[in-house]
Amino acid sequence: MNPFPRTLITGATRRVGAEIARQLHADHDLLLHARHAHADAEALAARFNATRARSARILCAELGDEPARAQLAADVGAAPLDLVVFNASRYAPSDLTAAPAMRNAELRAFLEVNVVATWDLALRLRPLLTAAARARGDAAIVVILDLYAQRPLPGYEAYSISRAAGGMLVQALARAFGSEGIRVNGVAPGTVLWAAGAQRGETDAVPARGTALGHIGSPADVAQAVRYLAGARYVTGSVLPVDGGRSTHV
Ligand SMILES: NC(=O)c1ccc[n+]([C@@H]2O[C@H](COP(=O)([O-])OP(=O)(O)OC[C@H]3O[C@@H](n4cnc5c(N)ncnc54)[C@H](OP(=O)(O)O)[C@@H]3O)[C@@H](O)[C@H]2O)c1
């Protein structure tokens, strides 16, 4: 058996996903999901493969598209699959004044990428995870959620609704998969990295003020929590806040 656990990470090639990949690559072989093949993905995989031959492969899929998800699951290949990290997400403001058809379509798009895709892939990949659990005594899913799974982010209503559903998905799948030795947990970050285009510095002070620690986090903080949950053999159905204590601030 390959000594390195096989891990699929969605949205793995940029920003927080790339940091999760960097931290896991030390002792995992990686399937790096990206929406499209792009230079960042190629560069990351090349760096990993230079360190350890054939330790990283890129898989592309639009997660909002069911046939593309089916192809992604098929591209993962044969069992076992030890760990899946659902990191990719759709993130954008809501326009509550848009025409009804538009705002309804917008909520459906959030649910499709942030909830249905996770549900669909977790169930499609279940046999591969079960095989890993049989072989090594453990397999795991980690879903990256958000502090705003617990309370709404004003202006991002559809996103917040989809994140709250993601929290229940973690608990429901933890119950459903537990007897097969597959653990399912979540990580709920506070602010760790500004959306592309946001002005760092101008905006940092606001979320930092709401934390107990007085500063925002980093992608490495999220990756560290993923590593913990990947190896925490008696932890399932939990969502770990990684928010500097911001969720304690009502
Ligand atoms: N950044 C933060 O401070 C923060 C705070 C709380 C929670 N989080 C959560 O942590 C995770 C990582 O954060 P991030 O800021 O790095 O996320 P991000 O940049 O907004 O998105 C991560 C990845 O998701 C992929 N993605 C989005 N829609 C997709 C789709 N329809 N099909 C396939 N891939 C899709 C993107 O691919 P492309 O690059 O190809 O578009 C991107 O690589 C996310 O789940 C996010 O919600 C982040």
The ligand as an SDF file (V2000), in Angstrom:
LIG
                    3D

 48 52  0  0  0  0  0  0  0  0999 V2000
  -10.9140   34.0260    3.1890 N   0  0  0  0  0  0  0  0  0  0  0  0
  -11.4800   34.1050    4.3980 C   0  0  0  0  0  0  0  0  0  0  0  0
  -11.1630   34.9760    5.2120 O   0  0  0  0  0  0  0  0  0  0  0  0
  -12.5430   33.1000    4.7660 C   0  0  0  0  0  0  0  0  0  0  0  0
  -13.3390   33.3480    5.8910 C   0  0  0  0  0  0  0  0  0  0  0  0
  -14.3030   32.4200    6.2400 C   0  0  0  0  0  0  0  0  0  0  0  0
  -14.4720   31.2610    5.4940 C   0  0  0  0  0  0  0  0  0  0  0  0
  -13.6880   31.0580    4.4090 N   0  0  0  0  0  0  0  0  0  0  0  0
  -13.8780   29.8300    3.6350 C   0  0  0  0  0  0  0  0  0  0  0  0
  -12.6200   29.1950    3.4740 O   0  0  0  0  0  0  0  0  0  0  0  0
  -12.5480   28.5960    2.1680 C   0  0  0  0  0  0  0  0  0  0  0  0
  -11.3270   29.1470    1.4260 C   0  0  0  0  0  0  0  0  0  0  0  0
  -11.3750   30.5770    1.4320 O   0  0  0  0  0  0  0  0  0  0  0  0
  -10.8170   31.4410    0.1920 P   0  0  0  0  0  0  0  0  0  0  0  0
  -10.9790   32.8520    0.5690 O   0  0  0  0  0  0  0  0  0  0  0  0
   -9.5020   30.9070   -0.2280 O   0  0  0  0  0  0  0  0  0  0  0  0
  -11.9380   31.0330   -0.8960 O   0  0  0  0  0  0  0  0  0  0  0  0
  -12.1220   31.6150   -2.3950 P   0  0  0  0  0  0  0  0  0  0  0  0
  -10.8630   32.1750   -2.8930 O   0  0  0  0  0  0  0  0  0  0  0  0
  -13.3400   32.4970   -2.3860 O   0  0  0  0  0  0  0  0  0  0  0  0
  -12.5380   30.2850   -3.1740 O   0  0  0  0  0  0  0  0  0  0  0  0
  -11.7880   29.0840   -3.0360 C   0  0  0  0  0  0  0  0  0  0  0  0
  -11.8890   28.2900   -4.2900 C   0  0  0  0  0  0  0  0  0  0  0  0
  -13.2430   27.9320   -4.6050 O   0  0  0  0  0  0  0  0  0  0  0  0
  -13.2640   27.6930   -6.0020 C   0  0  0  0  0  0  0  0  0  0  0  0
  -14.6320   27.7620   -6.5110 N   0  0  0  0  0  0  0  0  0  0  0  0
  -15.5530   28.7250   -6.2770 C   0  0  0  0  0  0  0  0  0  0  0  0
  -16.6740   28.4500   -6.9730 N   0  0  0  0  0  0  0  0  0  0  0  0
  -16.4400   27.2850   -7.6480 C   0  0  0  0  0  0  0  0  0  0  0  0
  -17.2060   26.5040   -8.5470 C   0  0  0  0  0  0  0  0  0  0  0  0
  -18.4460   26.8750   -8.9020 N   0  0  0  0  0  0  0  0  0  0  0  0
  -16.6590   25.3720   -9.0590 N   0  0  0  0  0  0  0  0  0  0  0  0
  -15.3940   25.0260   -8.7340 C   0  0  0  0  0  0  0  0  0  0  0  0
  -14.6140   25.7270   -7.9010 N   0  0  0  0  0  0  0  0  0  0  0  0
  -15.1410   26.8560   -7.3660 C   0  0  0  0  0  0  0  0  0  0  0  0
  -12.4200   28.8130   -6.5770 C   0  0  0  0  0  0  0  0  0  0  0  0
  -11.9250   28.4260   -7.8490 O   0  0  0  0  0  0  0  0  0  0  0  0
  -11.4340   29.5290   -8.9440 P   0  0  0  0  0  0  0  0  0  0  0  0
  -10.2500   30.1810   -8.3330 O   0  0  0  0  0  0  0  0  0  0  0  0
  -11.1280   28.7120  -10.1530 O   0  0  0  0  0  0  0  0  0  0  0  0
  -12.6000   30.4560   -9.1540 O   0  0  0  0  0  0  0  0  0  0  0  0
  -11.3370   28.9750   -5.5240 C   0  0  0  0  0  0  0  0  0  0  0  0
  -10.1590   28.3060   -5.9040 O   0  0  0  0  0  0  0  0  0  0  0  0
  -13.8650   28.8880    1.4800 C   0  0  0  0  0  0  0  0  0  0  0  0
  -14.7510   27.8150    1.6730 O   0  0  0  0  0  0  0  0  0  0  0  0
  -14.3640   30.1210    2.2230 C   0  0  0  0  0  0  0  0  0  0  0  0
  -15.7670   30.2930    2.1790 O   0  0  0  0  0  0  0  0  0  0  0  0
  -12.7240   31.9400    4.0240 C   0  0  0  0  0  0  0  0  0  0  0  0
  1  2  1  0
  2  3  2  0
  2  4  1  0
  4  5  1  0
  4 48  2  0
  5  6  2  0
  6  7  1  0
  7  8  2  0
  8  9  1  0
  8 48  1  0
  9 10  1  0
  9 46  1  0
 10 11  1  0
 11 12  1  0
 11 44  1  0
 12 13  1  0
 13 14  1  0
 14 15  2  0
 14 16  1  0
 14 17  1  0
 17 18  1  0
 18 19  2  0
 18 20  1  0
 18 21  1  0
 21 22  1  0
 22 23  1  0
 23 24  1  0
 23 42  1  0
 24 25  1  0
 25 26  1  0
 25 36  1  0
 26 27  1  0
 26 35  1  0
 27 28  2  0
 28 29  1  0
 29 30  1  0
 29 35  2  0
 30 31  1  0
 30 32  2  0
 32 33  1  0
 33 34  2  0
 34 35  1  0
 36 37  1  0
 36 42  1  0
 37 38  1  0
 38 39  2  0
 38 40  1  0
 38 41  1  0
 42 43  1  0
 44 45  1  0
 44 46  1  0
 46 47  1  0
M  CHG  2   8   1  16  -1
M  END
$$$$
